[in-house]
Amino acid sequence: MNLTPTVFILDDDASILRAMTRVLQVDGFVTRTWTSARTFLAEHDPSMPGCLLTDLVMPEMTGLQLQKELRSQGCERPIIFITAYGNMEAAVEGMRAGAVNFLPKPVRRDALRDSVRDGLSKDAALRAASREKQRVFELLETLTAREHEVLELVALGFLNKQIAATLNIAEKTTKVHRGRLMQKMHVKSAAALAKLLIDVESPLIRSAMADPQRPVSLTSDNQSIV
């Protein structure tokens, strides 16, 4: 698989497509081109790094419709819109949905280059965040049920004595579970653990923070699991 960051260019006007491709390639960017939005969707591989440079007004579907379709598929591909017919309402809608920029035709070379660089940087950041989230979720899967319970309370700032009382287990046992889960999660402090879970938007910690007075995922009979 080609993992070189690529600028995916879509415009139903072949002459404009050639012009933008030529300019971007001179600036050192790798490009792929389409004149059909539907063909692009059929051939698009979300796993490939890069950004999309697309016309806003096209016969098969608009750029905004294409953006919505990609998002409905779970693809957060950074998009740069270009158009000679754009309006402020369309620009605002596109930007709210995550567009990198909205460029009027004729597009200035420096604006195009800077927007593409921003798009590729945003894509790289999104992919790095996704990899980190996957890494954390894989670490979470290594925890036992009891370690998950202790983790939630540690991340919320509970002390060992409070955790022991909440879970109805010995404080010594709490320390053992806490030590093991911190080792498995590769963190050394409660603050680092909380930040890790918040950064990856863990549903586990989000659920606990929704009601910090009520620990989540406890055993129904509140009996000790050691």
N, C-alpha and C positions, 0 to 999 in steps of 0.2 A: 504494500500500500504506500502511495506517495504521501508523505507527511510534511512536505514543503508547504509553508503558508501560501495560499493561493487567493488571488482576487478573481472571484466569479463575476463575470460581466454579462448583464442581460439587457438587451435593447432590441426592439423590433426593427429599428433602422440600421441596416448592415453597415452603412457608411460611418455612422456615429460609433458603432461597435468597433470598426477597424481603427478609427482615429483614437479612441480611448485606449484600445489595446496597444497601439503603437507607442503612445505617450507613456503608459505605465511600464511597458517592457524596457523602454529607454532608461527609465528611472530604476530599473533592476527588479521590478515585481514579476512574479510568475502569474500568468493569467489563463483563464479558460472562458470561452464565450458561448452564448446562446442567443437566438433571436426569438425563441418561444418560451413563455413562462411555463407552460405545461410540460414541455420537453425538459426544461430545467428541473422541475419537480420530479419527473420520472427518473432522471439521471443523477440527481443530487445525492451526495453521500455526506450526511451530517458529521461523520467521524473525521472527515478531512478538515484540517485547520485552514482558516481563511475568513474573508469577509465577502459580502455580496454588494455589488454596485449595480443598481437596477433603475431603469426608467420608471417613472411614476405612472405614465399613461401608456397602456399597451392594449391591443385589441382583445386578447384572450382573457386577461385579468389585469387589474391595476396593481401597482406596486404595493399598495396597502393591503389588497386582498391576498397577494403573495406572502406578505409579512404575516398576516393572520393565519394563513395555511401552514406556514413553517412553524409558527408558535403552537398551533393545534397539534402538530406532530411532535412537540417537545423539543424543537430545535430553536436555540437562541442565537442563531447565526447573526452577527452584527451586519447591519444593512446601511448603505449610503444611498439615498434617493437622489436622482437627477431628473430634471424635467423643465420643459419650456412652458408648461401649463400649470405649474404648481400654484397653490394658494395657501394662505396662512392657516386655514382650517386643516387642510391635508398635512401641512408641515407639523402642526401641533399634534395631530393624531399619530403620525408616524414617530415623532420624537418621544411621545408618551409611551409608545409601545416598544421603545428601546432603540430606535434608529440612531446611528452615529452622527449623521449630518443630512442636510437637505440642500443640494446644490442646484442653482438655476443654470440652464443652458444659455449661451455657451459657457462651459465650465472652464474656469481658470486653472491652469496647470498646477500652480502652487496649492490652490485650495483642494484640488483633486488628490494630489500627492499627500498632503497633510491629513486629509480625511481617511484615505486608505491606510496610512500608517496608524491612525487612531483606531480604525476598524480591526486591523490585525493585532494591535496591542490589546484591545478589548477581548478579542477572541482568545488570545493566549492566556489572559487573566481568567476568563471564564473556564477554560479547560484546566488550568492549574487548580482552581477552586473545586472543580468537579472531581479531580483526582484526589484532592485532599479529603473531600467529603467521603469518597468511596473508601479511602484508607481508614478513616475514623470509624465508619460503619463496620468495616471488617474487624477492627479492633473490638468494637462493642459486641460483636457476635462471639468473641472468645470469652466473655464474662459469664459467670454463672447467674442464676436467677437472683440469688442473695447479693452478689456483687453489683448487679444492676440496681437493686434497691439502695444499697449503701452509696453507690455512685451518685444517684439522684440527690441524696441528702448532703453528701460531701460538696457537690457542685453548688448547692444552695447555701453553703456556709455553715451547716450544722457541725457541732463539735462531736467528738467520739461519744461522750457521755449522752448527748442528746440523741444521737443516732441509735445508741444501744437502747435507750428508753423507748424510742419510737418504734423500733423493730422488736422490742421485747427479747433482746439477746444480751449476753454479757459484754461488758466494755472491752475485755480482752479479745473476745471473738470479733468484735467490731474492728479492732486494730488489725487483726489478721486479714479480714476481708478488705479493709481499706488499703493495706500494704500491697495485697495481691492485685487489686484492680488498678492501682496507680502504676504498678509495674507493667501490667498488661497494656495500659493506655499510653505508656511512655511519657508520663508527666511526673513532676516532683512536688506539686503544690495544688491545693484546692482551687486557687485562682487560675492556674494554668489549665486545670481540667475544665472549669467552667467556661473559660475563653475558648477552649478547643470545641466544646459542644455548641456554644453560641455561634462560633464562626462557621460551622457546618450546618447550622440551623437544625440541629438534632431534634426530632419530634419528642424524644425522651425527655430532654431537659426543658423543651418548650411547654410540655404538658405539666411538668412539675412547677415551672415558674408561673403558670396561669393561676395556681392556687398554692403559694408557698407554705400555707398553714396545714395543707393536707398532702402528705406524701402519697405518691402514686405507685401503682403496681405492687402493692403489698399483698401478702398472702391473705386469703379470705378469713382464715381462722386465727390470724396473728400469732401463729405458733413459730417457734424458733426453727430456722433451717441453718444448719452448720456444716 
